[in-house]
Amino acid sequence: MRRGDIRTALLAALAEGPGHGYEIINRLEEKSGGMWRPSPGSVYPTLQLFEDEGLVRCEERDGKRVYELTDVGRTEAAERAERFGRAPWEAEAGHGPGRHDGFRGLRKAGERLGPVIPPFLMALKQVGMSGDSDQLERASAVVQRATKELYQILAADRPD
């Protein structure tokens, strides 16, 4: 995400409806296909600034500060959408159509590894602690091969 896009992104997210800080963060992460999750350190100060500028109103609901665009905020969100022509999370130059879908697929594959990682690390640790030198070499080769193959995917020539 380019610097300065947080303002536009938050206004666009709030244009869809009110929300508390983490709800808005999650909304933006979802819209970007998981490619961008703004930090609370950028979101909360911007929301406070919006409140100071009269772009949002804030009320306490179930112990959380819920932000909602004011009329002035809706106008600002619409003007930004018109001026920039797209939301900050939409495909950036050089990343073309389908990038988000590809990233989603990679992310889902990574998420499927989540339950596998702890057992994988445990197996690696067990080989490291009790394996003989041949087993240690073979285990090391597996990890090195997987790492190398992932980097080769990145290094491969990309068609124009």
BALOBA-1460 file (C-alpha; in Angstrom, 3 decimals):
// residues 160
<rec num="1" residu="m" x="0.000" y="0.000" z="0.000"/>
<rec num="2" residu="r" x="1.363" y="3.412" z="-0.908"/>
<rec num="3" residu="r" x="2.068" y="5.926" z="1.812"/>
<rec num="4" residu="g" x="-0.966" y="8.128" z="2.427"/>
<rec num="5" residu="d" x="-3.490" y="5.559" z="1.243"/>
<rec num="6" residu="i" x="-4.642" y="4.859" z="4.794"/>
<rec num="7" residu="r" x="-6.876" y="7.932" z="4.764"/>
<rec num="8" residu="t" x="-8.595" y="6.931" z="1.515"/>
<rec num="9" residu="a" x="-8.816" y="3.286" z="2.565"/>
<rec num="10" residu="l" x="-10.407" y="4.070" z="5.931"/>
<rec num="11" residu="l" x="-12.932" y="6.427" z="4.390"/>
<rec num="12" residu="a" x="-13.852" y="3.793" z="1.778"/>
<rec num="13" residu="a" x="-14.186" y="1.095" z="4.434"/>
<rec num="14" residu="l" x="-16.353" y="3.324" z="6.611"/>
<rec num="15" residu="a" x="-18.506" y="4.213" z="3.601"/>
<rec num="16" residu="e" x="-19.647" y="0.583" z="3.722"/>
<rec num="17" residu="g" x="-20.833" y="0.987" z="7.280"/>
<rec num="18" residu="p" x="-19.754" y="1.795" z="10.821"/>
<rec num="19" residu="g" x="-17.201" y="-0.271" z="12.679"/>
<rec num="20" residu="h" x="-14.726" y="-0.354" z="15.513"/>
<rec num="21" residu="g" x="-10.993" y="-0.176" z="14.833"/>
<rec num="22" residu="y" x="-10.183" y="-3.873" z="14.547"/>
<rec num="23" residu="e" x="-13.336" y="-4.494" z="12.546"/>
<rec num="24" residu="i" x="-12.187" y="-1.866" z="10.046"/>
<rec num="25" residu="i" x="-8.667" y="-3.349" z="9.970"/>
<rec num="26" residu="n" x="-10.138" y="-6.774" z="9.219"/>
<rec num="27" residu="r" x="-12.419" y="-5.286" z="6.554"/>
<rec num="28" residu="l" x="-9.402" y="-3.756" z="4.794"/>
<rec num="29" residu="e" x="-7.414" y="-6.973" z="5.036"/>
<rec num="30" residu="e" x="-10.324" y="-8.877" z="3.515"/>
<rec num="31" residu="k" x="-10.771" y="-6.328" z="0.699"/>
<rec num="32" residu="s" x="-7.082" y="-6.570" z="-0.182"/>
<rec num="33" residu="g" x="-7.222" y="-10.343" z="-0.318"/>
<rec num="34" residu="g" x="-4.923" y="-10.498" z="2.677"/>
<rec num="35" residu="m" x="-2.207" y="-8.480" z="0.961"/>
<rec num="36" residu="w" x="-2.514" y="-5.553" z="3.351"/>
<rec num="37" residu="r" x="-3.398" y="-5.378" z="7.010"/>
<rec num="38" residu="p" x="-2.956" y="-1.840" z="8.297"/>
<rec num="39" residu="s" x="-1.478" y="-1.565" z="11.756"/>
<rec num="40" residu="p" x="-3.452" y="-0.218" z="14.698"/>
<rec num="41" residu="g" x="-0.693" y="2.399" z="14.938"/>
<rec num="42" residu="s" x="-1.803" y="3.862" z="11.613"/>
<rec num="43" residu="v" x="-5.545" y="3.228" z="11.916"/>
<rec num="44" residu="y" x="-6.378" y="4.628" z="15.352"/>
<rec num="45" residu="p" x="-4.572" y="7.966" z="14.983"/>
<rec num="46" residu="t" x="-6.232" y="8.447" z="11.582"/>
<rec num="47" residu="l" x="-9.656" y="7.678" z="13.053"/>
<rec num="48" residu="q" x="-8.975" y="10.211" z="15.819"/>
<rec num="49" residu="l" x="-7.970" y="12.766" z="13.194"/>
<rec num="50" residu="f" x="-11.191" y="12.039" z="11.280"/>
<rec num="51" residu="e" x="-13.144" y="12.663" z="14.472"/>
<rec num="52" residu="d" x="-11.295" y="15.951" z="15.046"/>
<rec num="53" residu="e" x="-12.036" y="16.971" z="11.440"/>
<rec num="54" residu="g" x="-15.713" y="16.079" z="11.753"/>
<rec num="55" residu="l" x="-15.512" y="13.256" z="9.180"/>
<rec num="56" residu="v" x="-16.653" y="10.602" z="11.666"/>
<rec num="57" residu="r" x="-18.600" y="10.438" z="14.865"/>
<rec num="58" residu="c" x="-17.725" y="7.927" z="17.495"/>
<rec num="59" residu="e" x="-19.904" y="6.269" z="20.086"/>
<rec num="60" residu="e" x="-19.357" y="3.603" z="22.667"/>
<rec num="61" residu="r" x="-21.110" y="0.296" z="21.876"/>
<rec num="62" residu="d" x="-20.526" y="-2.839" z="23.918"/>
<rec num="63" residu="g" x="-17.345" y="-1.325" z="25.340"/>
<rec num="64" residu="k" x="-15.903" y="-0.497" z="21.910"/>
<rec num="65" residu="r" x="-15.537" y="2.805" z="20.107"/>
<rec num="66" residu="v" x="-17.569" y="2.501" z="16.918"/>
<rec num="67" residu="y" x="-16.845" y="4.963" z="14.117"/>
<rec num="68" residu="e" x="-19.404" y="6.119" z="11.564"/>
<rec num="69" residu="l" x="-19.046" y="8.604" z="8.718"/>
<rec num="70" residu="t" x="-20.796" y="11.938" z="9.057"/>
<rec num="71" residu="d" x="-22.321" y="13.669" z="6.036"/>
<rec num="72" residu="v" x="-19.031" y="15.538" z="5.623"/>
<rec num="73" residu="g" x="-17.155" y="12.214" z="5.807"/>
<rec num="74" residu="r" x="-19.398" y="10.602" z="3.183"/>
<rec num="75" residu="t" x="-18.752" y="13.568" z="0.897"/>
<rec num="76" residu="e" x="-14.995" y="13.263" z="1.453"/>
<rec num="77" residu="a" x="-15.121" y="9.492" z="0.780"/>
<rec num="78" residu="a" x="-17.075" y="10.021" z="-2.460"/>
<rec num="79" residu="e" x="-14.695" y="12.779" z="-3.616"/>
<rec num="80" residu="r" x="-11.669" y="10.569" z="-2.971"/>
<rec num="81" residu="a" x="-13.255" y="7.637" z="-4.789"/>
<rec num="82" residu="e" x="-13.954" y="9.868" z="-7.780"/>
<rec num="83" residu="r" x="-10.529" y="11.528" z="-7.720"/>
<rec num="84" residu="f" x="-8.475" y="8.326" z="-7.457"/>
<rec num="85" residu="g" x="-10.784" y="6.138" z="-9.528"/>
<rec num="86" residu="r" x="-10.104" y="3.021" z="-7.471"/>
<rec num="87" residu="a" x="-9.710" y="1.916" z="-3.898"/>
<rec num="88" residu="p" x="-6.147" y="1.665" z="-2.544"/>
<rec num="89" residu="w" x="-6.437" y="-2.114" z="-2.173"/>
<rec num="90" residu="e" x="-7.277" y="-2.685" z="-5.834"/>
<rec num="91" residu="a" x="-4.576" y="-3.988" z="-8.188"/>
<rec num="92" residu="e" x="-1.544" y="-1.732" z="-8.208"/>
<rec num="93" residu="a" x="0.522" y="-0.937" z="-11.276"/>
<rec num="94" residu="g" x="2.698" y="-3.869" z="-12.221"/>
<rec num="95" residu="h" x="0.618" y="-6.415" z="-10.393"/>
<rec num="96" residu="g" x="-2.150" y="-6.788" z="-12.965"/>
<rec num="97" residu="p" x="-5.417" y="-8.669" z="-12.815"/>
<rec num="98" residu="g" x="-5.483" y="-11.940" z="-10.961"/>
<rec num="99" residu="r" x="-2.755" y="-10.999" z="-8.494"/>
<rec num="100" residu="h" x="-5.184" y="-10.950" z="-5.594"/>
<rec num="101" residu="d" x="-6.607" y="-14.327" z="-6.622"/>
<rec num="102" residu="g" x="-3.104" y="-15.793" z="-6.842"/>
<rec num="103" residu="f" x="-2.179" y="-14.359" z="-3.467"/>
<rec num="104" residu="r" x="-5.397" y="-15.739" z="-1.963"/>
<rec num="105" residu="g" x="-4.489" y="-19.177" z="-3.296"/>
<rec num="106" residu="l" x="-0.984" y="-18.960" z="-1.879"/>
<rec num="107" residu="r" x="-2.327" y="-17.703" z="1.429"/>
<rec num="108" residu="k" x="-4.842" y="-20.557" z="1.624"/>
<rec num="109" residu="a" x="-2.058" y="-23.034" z="0.894"/>
<rec num="110" residu="g" x="-0.003" y="-21.436" z="3.678"/>
<rec num="111" residu="e" x="-2.968" y="-21.556" z="6.052"/>
<rec num="112" residu="r" x="-3.349" y="-25.266" z="5.326"/>
<rec num="113" residu="l" x="0.265" y="-25.641" z="6.460"/>
<rec num="114" residu="g" x="-0.571" y="-24.014" z="9.803"/>
<rec num="115" residu="p" x="-1.547" y="-27.271" z="11.485"/>
<rec num="116" residu="v" x="1.402" y="-28.983" z="9.774"/>
<rec num="117" residu="i" x="4.095" y="-26.519" z="10.874"/>
<rec num="118" residu="p" x="4.205" y="-27.472" z="14.575"/>
<rec num="119" residu="p" x="4.461" y="-31.202" z="13.790"/>
<rec num="120" residu="f" x="6.993" y="-30.402" z="11.041"/>
<rec num="121" residu="l" x="9.117" y="-28.405" z="13.458"/>
<rec num="122" residu="m" x="8.769" y="-31.132" z="16.085"/>
<rec num="123" residu="a" x="9.885" y="-33.763" z="13.561"/>
<rec num="124" residu="l" x="12.793" y="-31.546" z="12.539"/>
<rec num="125" residu="k" x="13.765" y="-31.122" z="16.186"/>
<rec num="126" residu="q" x="13.524" y="-34.881" z="16.798"/>
<rec num="127" residu="v" x="15.717" y="-35.626" z="13.779"/>
<rec num="128" residu="g" x="18.154" y="-33.002" z="15.031"/>
<rec num="129" residu="m" x="18.263" y="-34.471" z="18.524"/>
<rec num="130" residu="s" x="18.302" y="-38.184" z="17.783"/>
<rec num="131" residu="g" x="19.060" y="-38.637" z="14.088"/>
<rec num="132" residu="d" x="22.293" y="-40.062" z="12.842"/>
<rec num="133" residu="s" x="24.489" y="-38.088" z="10.449"/>
<rec num="134" residu="d" x="22.767" y="-39.538" z="7.361"/>
<rec num="135" residu="q" x="19.312" y="-38.594" z="8.701"/>
<rec num="136" residu="l" x="20.534" y="-35.106" z="9.575"/>
<rec num="137" residu="e" x="21.880" y="-34.621" z="6.045"/>
<rec num="138" residu="r" x="18.665" y="-35.901" z="4.452"/>
<rec num="139" residu="a" x="16.471" y="-33.677" z="6.658"/>
<rec num="140" residu="s" x="18.642" y="-30.668" z="5.892"/>
<rec num="141" residu="a" x="18.393" y="-31.433" z="2.170"/>
<rec num="142" residu="v" x="14.569" y="-31.507" z="2.366"/>
<rec num="143" residu="v" x="14.449" y="-28.061" z="3.982"/>
<rec num="144" residu="q" x="17.057" y="-26.628" z="1.608"/>
<rec num="145" residu="r" x="15.278" y="-28.065" z="-1.445"/>
<rec num="146" residu="a" x="11.911" y="-26.621" z="-0.412"/>
<rec num="147" residu="t" x="13.464" y="-23.206" z="0.265"/>
<rec num="148" residu="k" x="15.336" y="-23.240" z="-3.045"/>
<rec num="149" residu="e" x="12.199" y="-24.214" z="-4.980"/>
<rec num="150" residu="l" x="10.216" y="-21.362" z="-3.445"/>
<rec num="151" residu="y" x="12.927" y="-18.868" z="-4.402"/>
<rec num="152" residu="q" x="13.118" y="-20.346" z="-7.905"/>
<rec num="153" residu="i" x="9.436" y="-19.597" z="-8.329"/>
<rec num="154" residu="l" x="10.189" y="-15.943" z="-7.587"/>
<rec num="155" residu="a" x="13.279" y="-15.847" z="-9.798"/>
<rec num="156" residu="a" x="11.611" y="-17.388" z="-12.864"/>
<rec num="157" residu="d" x="11.125" y="-15.092" z="-15.835"/>
<rec num="158" residu="r" x="7.643" y="-13.617" z="-15.874"/>
<rec num="159" residu="p" x="5.762" y="-13.400" z="-19.167"/>
<rec num="160" residu="d" x="4.774" y="-9.867" z="-20.198"/>
